Amino acid sequence: MRRWKRWTACMMAAAMAGSMLIGCGSGETTQSTVSDKGSTAANKGSATEAASEEPVQMSWLTGQTSAEVNDDAEVVKMIEERFNIDLKGFYVDTNNYQQNLNVKFAGGEMPDVLVIGSPADLATYVEGGIIAEIPIETIREKAPNFAKCADENDDGSLWSTMIYKGKNYGVSNPMSVVPMAMFWNQNWLDNLGLEVPETLEEYEEVLTAFVEQDPDGNGKKDTAGMAERAFSAVFGAFGLRCVTGGFPGFTVEEMQLGDDNVPFFPYIRPEAKQALEVLNRWYEKGIIDKEFITGENHGGYEWLSHSFMNGQIGLTSAMPYHYFYYSTDCDDVNNQAICLKEMKALNPEAKIVAGPAPIGPDGKSGTEAWSKVGRLTCLTTQGASDPRKVDAFLAILDAYYSDEEFMELSNYGLEGKHFEMIGETRKRIGDGVELRKEGVMQVDFGDTVLYAKKLNASKVKLGNDITGNGYYRFNAPATEEFANVSATLDTLTEQAYFDMITGAKPLDYFDTFVKEFKAAGGDAAEKAVQEAYAEQQKVLQK
């Protein structure tokens, strides 16, 4: 429940900041024509042609690891020279980040470029005069390489994500993403002579053995099969997207986009009751850790599963790169990502293996997957008020989608100083804040499909090899009907699901829950989102 409380608090604070800024900016961008300088800035060496003008100052806020850039850093100077800008970071204290950011906005301070977290942020900041319109026609004209890649990878929600009330307010990037992988304790499987299961029935057999046959060999019946992070695979076996993620609970805010291109709430579908029946049975058998409500993570990096690391459960789920860098070799030190490295620190003999999500009774399977729509990047009203900043922003965007050297420079910096090569894989040196001070990860657009293909081919191959179908995140358009009830629906769903899984309420309570969900605003919210999404699609078809 921590997630929705934090999300709700952030949105309330953002709304307060937005209301104070209504009179401070118009939200309309200053339109600029394509100048020779602007159109050539996307190409290497454009700085020479633009040198007749003083560099335009541009400040970027890319996320919570924000930093003030070092003006003398080599990467900073290379980026500045190429695009004829004076690059500045926009620092926000990470302690109470959202509150601190909103205080700056309320005081009239803002960066020129802002990365936002969700369409809800977009609506709040547009209404508050913080984010400016960038017409899609302008993006297509001045960033044609980006537009081409976006068109080729639009699943129906890419271009539409940044549309609010009929206007476009930034760019969303086609993301390279694979579903969550299922990670098994290989030692336990070997000790019991078991293979990685494939169907839901086989999952139950193996997980039951983890409970009853002393897989760790300590002579005690103190092991469980799984906890809440594997829930998404059970729901996936019935065709539904379920989100627990780095925190326990069920995230209602993340709706599912149906095969008919209509969004819906998966948690109230009849198939959800089937998934709950399985989870309830598994809970009664001891397969599900009795402490699952508190989550698998107990501090530190949010994707660490202490229950898995400490031998309390034998199955967890996470992104492939949380455990492996480029292969499934557990003993290759360079291949051990943060979660596996922590696990090995506790037990050097620990081995894990990735397996498929369980196949359900109707042949369906899959796990939670993050959005194919990546980083949401906007120009603020301050940035959009200067045509040169608009041109520079779109030039940088286009270079990111056309120049492999610039992708590497902006994401990884300089080899030997900011990253090292391990085989074909680039590994950063230093943490995010320090790298951003050097200009690395400061003007990038995330792990896009093109970026992944050019720079992380082995990582993408690994992800595809050890995962299967994914139920990808749908960025629901912001609506008042949904915003007003999302926290209520989240709480209602979590309590009902916890009660039905643990047996505190019978499974027949599901029908009552659905009625309560709809009456609490869920029905109106679902319809509002469906209508708003349909309107976004109409805008794109014009």
Solvent accessible surface area in square Angstrom, and as a share of the most:
residue,aa,sasa,rsa
1,M,78,0.35
2,R,123,0.45
3,R,61,0.22
4,W,40,0.14
5,K,111,0.47
6,R,134,0.49
7,W,67,0.23
8,T,32,0.19
9,A,57,0.44
10,C,34,0.20
11,M,32,0.14
12,M,123,0.55
13,A,28,0.22
14,A,0,0.00
15,A,53,0.41
16,M,125,0.56
17,A,1,0.01
18,G,3,0.03
19,S,74,0.48
20,M,114,0.51
21,L,1,0.01
22,I,100,0.51
23,G,77,0.74
24,C,90,0.54
25,G,24,0.23
26,S,90,0.58
27,G,5,0.05
28,E,93,0.42
29,T,17,0.10
30,T,62,0.36
31,Q,105,0.47
32,S,23,0.15
33,T,121,0.70
34,V,52,0.30
35,S,46,0.30
36,D,119,0.62
37,K,41,0.17
38,G,7,0.07
39,S,55,0.36
40,T,36,0.21
41,A,8,0.06
42,A,13,0.10
43,N,92,0.47
44,K,127,0.54
45,G,49,0.47
46,S,5,0.03
47,A,14,0.11
48,T,111,0.65
49,E,119,0.53
50,A,6,0.05
51,A,70,0.54
52,S,110,0.71
53,E,73,0.33
54,E,139,0.63
55,P,66,0.42
56,V,15,0.09
57,Q,99,0.44
58,M,0,0.00
59,S,13,0.08
60,W,2,0.01
61,L,1,0.01
62,T,9,0.05
63,G,21,0.20
64,Q,107,0.48
65,T,58,0.34
66,S,4,0.02
67,A,2,0.01
68,E,116,0.52
69,V,16,0.09
70,N,68,0.35
71,D,67,0.35
72,D,109,0.56
73,A,6,0.05
74,E,88,0.39
75,V,0,0.00
76,V,0,0.00
77,K,103,0.44
78,M,80,0.36
79,I,1,0.00
80,E,30,0.13
81,E,127,0.57
82,R,31,0.11
83,F,9,0.04
84,N,15,0.08
85,I,2,0.01
86,D,42,0.22
87,L,0,0.00
88,K,55,0.23
89,G,14,0.13
90,F,26,0.11
91,Y,96,0.37
92,V,0,0.00
93,D,61,0.32
94,T,65,0.38
95,N,110,0.56
96,N,107,0.55
97,Y,21,0.08
98,Q,33,0.15
99,Q,108,0.48
100,N,42,0.21
101,L,6,0.03
102,N,8,0.04
103,V,97,0.56
104,K,51,0.22
105,F,0,0.00
106,A,34,0.26
107,G,64,0.62
108,G,43,0.41
109,E,90,0.40
110,M,22,0.10
111,P,0,0.00
112,D,3,0.02
113,V,0,0.00
114,L,2,0.01
115,V,28,0.16
116,I,12,0.06
117,G,67,0.65
118,S,27,0.17
119,P,12,0.07
120,A,24,0.19
121,D,16,0.08
122,L,3,0.01
123,A,14,0.11
124,T,26,0.15
125,Y,5,0.02
126,V,19,0.11
127,E,78,0.35
128,G,0,0.00
129,G,4,0.04
130,I,0,0.00
131,I,0,0.00
132,A,0,0.00
133,E,25,0.11
134,I,3,0.01
135,P,20,0.12
136,I,27,0.14
137,E,127,0.57
138,T,20,0.12
139,I,0,0.00
140,R,103,0.37
141,E,110,0.49
142,K,16,0.07
143,A,0,0.00
144,P,72,0.45
145,N,60,0.31
146,F,2,0.01
147,A,5,0.04
148,K,128,0.54
149,C,11,0.07
150,A,0,0.00
151,D,67,0.35
152,E,117,0.52
153,N,56,0.29
154,D,48,0.25
155,D,68,0.35
156,G,21,0.20
157,S,6,0.04
158,L,3,0.01
159,W,20,0.07
160,S,2,0.01
161,T,4,0.02
162,M,3,0.01
163,I,6,0.03
164,Y,32,0.12
165,K,157,0.66
166,G,43,0.41
167,K,77,0.32
168,N,8,0.04
169,Y,13,0.05
170,G,2,0.02
171,V,3,0.02
172,S,6,0.04
173,N,1,0.01
174,P,1,0.01
175,M,59,0.26
176,S,28,0.18
177,V,29,0.17
178,V,26,0.15
179,P,6,0.04
180,M,8,0.03
181,A,1,0.00
182,M,2,0.01
183,F,0,0.00
184,W,0,0.00
185,N,10,0.05
186,Q,43,0.19
187,N,44,0.22
188,W,9,0.03
189,L,1,0.00
190,D,91,0.47
191,N,98,0.50
192,L,38,0.19
193,G,68,0.65
194,L,50,0.25
195,E,145,0.65
196,V,43,0.24
197,P,6,0.04
198,E,95,0.43
199,T,48,0.28
200,L,18,0.09
201,E,134,0.60
202,E,70,0.31
203,Y,2,0.01
204,E,28,0.13
205,E,116,0.52
206,V,11,0.06
207,L,0,0.00
208,T,23,0.14
209,A,6,0.04
210,F,0,0.00
211,V,12,0.07
212,E,107,0.48
213,Q,103,0.46
214,D,44,0.23
215,P,1,0.00
216,D,56,0.29
217,G,60,0.58
218,N,70,0.36
219,G,69,0.66
220,K,132,0.56
221,K,155,0.66
222,D,74,0.38
223,T,12,0.07
224,A,11,0.08
225,G,0,0.00
226,M,1,0.00
227,A,1,0.01
228,E,4,0.02
229,R,9,0.03
230,A,2,0.01
231,F,1,0.00
232,S,3,0.02
233,A,1,0.01
234,V,3,0.02
235,F,2,0.01
236,G,0,0.00
237,A,1,0.01
238,F,17,0.07
239,G,17,0.17
240,L,7,0.03
241,R,3,0.01
242,C,0,0.00
243,V,3,0.02
244,T,3,0.01
245,G,4,0.04
246,G,4,0.04
247,F,31,0.13
248,P,15,0.09
249,G,4,0.04
250,F,2,0.01
251,T,8,0.05
252,V,0,0.00
253,E,26,0.12
254,E,27,0.12
255,M,0,0.00
256,Q,18,0.08
257,L,45,0.22
258,G,15,0.14
259,D,162,0.84
260,D,104,0.54
261,N,64,0.33
262,V,62,0.36
263,P,1,0.01
264,F,16,0.07
265,F,0,0.00
266,P,2,0.01
267,Y,3,0.01
268,I,19,0.09
269,R,90,0.33
270,P,98,0.62
271,E,56,0.25
272,A,0,0.00
273,K,44,0.19
274,Q,76,0.34
275,A,0,0.00
276,L,0,0.00
277,E,70,0.31
278,V,9,0.05
279,L,0,0.00
280,N,27,0.14
281,R,106,0.39
282,W,1,0.00
283,Y,32,0.12
284,E,112,0.50
285,K,84,0.35
286,G,18,0.17
287,I,0,0.00
288,I,1,0.00
289,D,11,0.06
290,K,107,0.45
291,E,98,0.44
292,F,2,0.01
293,I,76,0.39
294,T,76,0.44
295,G,4,0.04
296,E,0,0.00
297,N,18,0.09
298,H,110,0.49
299,G,38,0.37
300,G,72,0.69
301,Y,82,0.31
302,E,73,0.33
303,W,19,0.07
304,L,12,0.06
305,S,1,0.00
306,H,35,0.16
307,S,4,0.02
308,F,0,0.00
309,M,15,0.07
310,N,97,0.50
311,G,23,0.22
312,Q,65,0.29
313,I,0,0.00
314,G,0,0.00
315,L,0,0.00
316,T,1,0.01
317,S,2,0.02
318,A,1,0.01
319,M,2,0.01
320,P,6,0.04
321,Y,83,0.31
322,H,3,0.01
323,Y,1,0.00
324,F,0,0.00
325,Y,66,0.25
326,Y,54,0.21
327,S,36,0.23
328,T,72,0.42
329,D,71,0.37
330,C,12,0.07
331,D,86,0.45
332,D,44,0.23
333,V,105,0.61
334,N,69,0.36
335,N,0,0.00
336,Q,14,0.06
337,A,2,0.02
338,I,74,0.37
339,C,0,0.00
340,L,0,0.00
341,K,94,0.40
342,E,72,0.32
343,M,5,0.02
344,K,23,0.10
345,A,83,0.64
346,L,103,0.51
347,N,67,0.34
348,P,97,0.61
349,E,127,0.57
350,A,3,0.02
351,K,79,0.33
352,I,7,0.03
353,V,40,0.23
354,A,20,0.16
355,G,6,0.06
356,P,61,0.38
357,A,15,0.11
358,P,0,0.00
359,I,73,0.37
360,G,8,0.08
361,P,94,0.59
362,D,116,0.60
363,G,54,0.52
364,K,95,0.40
365,S,28,0.18
366,G,0,0.00
367,T,3,0.02
368,E,7,0.03
369,A,0,0.00
370,W,61,0.21
371,S,8,0.05
372,K,78,0.33
373,V,10,0.06
374,G,9,0.09
375,R,60,0.22
376,L,10,0.05
377,T,0,0.00
378,C,0,0.00
379,L,0,0.00
380,T,0,0.00
381,T,20,0.11
382,Q,75,0.33
383,G,0,0.00
384,A,1,0.01
385,S,67,0.43
386,D,42,0.22
387,P,54,0.34
388,R,57,0.21
389,K,28,0.12
390,V,7,0.04
391,D,10,0.05
392,A,7,0.05
393,F,0,0.00
394,L,0,0.00
395,A,1,0.01
396,I,0,0.00
397,L,0,0.00
398,D,3,0.02
399,A,0,0.00
400,Y,0,0.00
401,Y,7,0.03
402,S,60,0.39
403,D,24,0.12
404,E,78,0.35
405,E,113,0.51
406,F,3,0.01
407,M,1,0.01
408,E,46,0.21
409,L,24,0.12
410,S,0,0.00
411,N,5,0.02
412,Y,10,0.04
413,G,3,0.03
414,L,40,0.20
415,E,114,0.51
416,G,63,0.61
417,K,108,0.46
418,H,6,0.03
419,F,2,0.01
420,E,77,0.35
421,M,72,0.32
422,I,29,0.15
423,G,70,0.67
424,E,133,0.60
425,T,13,0.07
426,R,39,0.14
427,K,48,0.21
428,R,85,0.31
429,I,76,0.39
430,G,57,0.55
431,D,86,0.44
432,G,23,0.22
433,V,49,0.28
434,E,91,0.41
435,L,6,0.03
436,R,17,0.06
437,K,79,0.34
438,E,43,0.19
439,G,0,0.00
440,V,0,0.00
441,M,29,0.13
442,Q,2,0.01
443,V,0,0.00
444,D,3,0.02
445,F,1,0.00
446,G,7,0.07
447,D,39,0.20
448,T,0,0.00
449,V,42,0.24
450,L,38,0.19
451,Y,7,0.03
452,A,2,0.02
453,K,145,0.61
454,K,91,0.38
455,L,4,0.02
456,N,10,0.05
457,A,59,0.46
458,S,28,0.18
459,K,63,0.27
460,V,43,0.25
461,K,132,0.56
462,L,11,0.06
463,G,2,0.02
464,N,90,0.46
465,D,91,0.47
466,I,23,0.12
467,T,23,0.14
468,G,56,0.53
469,N,81,0.41
470,G,11,0.11
471,Y,30,0.11
472,Y,58,0.22
473,R,79,0.29
474,F,7,0.03
475,N,25,0.13
476,A,16,0.13
477,P,7,0.04
478,A,32,0.25
479,T,21,0.12
480,E,129,0.58
481,E,82,0.37
482,F,17,0.07
483,A,66,0.51
484,N,105,0.54
485,V,27,0.15
486,S,3,0.02
487,A,25,0.19
488,T,73,0.42
489,L,0,0.00
490,D,2,0.01
491,T,49,0.28
492,L,43,0.21
493,T,0,0.00
494,E,6,0.03
495,Q,99,0.44
496,A,4,0.03
497,Y,0,0.00
498,F,20,0.08
499,D,19,0.10
500,M,0,0.00
501,I,0,0.00
502,T,35,0.20
503,G,42,0.40
504,A,74,0.57
505,K,72,0.30
506,P,95,0.60
507,L,43,0.22
508,D,101,0.52
509,Y,41,0.15
510,F,7,0.03
511,D,74,0.39
512,T,59,0.34
513,F,0,0.00
514,V,23,0.13
515,K,146,0.62
516,E,68,0.30
517,F,0,0.00
518,K,88,0.37
519,A,92,0.71
520,A,35,0.28
521,G,17,0.16
522,G,0,0.00
523,D,50,0.26
524,A,55,0.43
525,A,0,0.00
526,E,27,0.12
527,K,111,0.47
528,A,13,0.10
529,V,0,0.00
530,Q,50,0.22
531,E,116,0.52
532,A,26,0.20
533,Y,5,0.02
534,A,47,0.36
535,E,94,0.42
536,Q,15,0.07
537,Q,30,0.13
538,K,110,0.47
539,V,41,0.24
540,L,57,0.28
541,Q,145,0.65
542,K,199,0.84
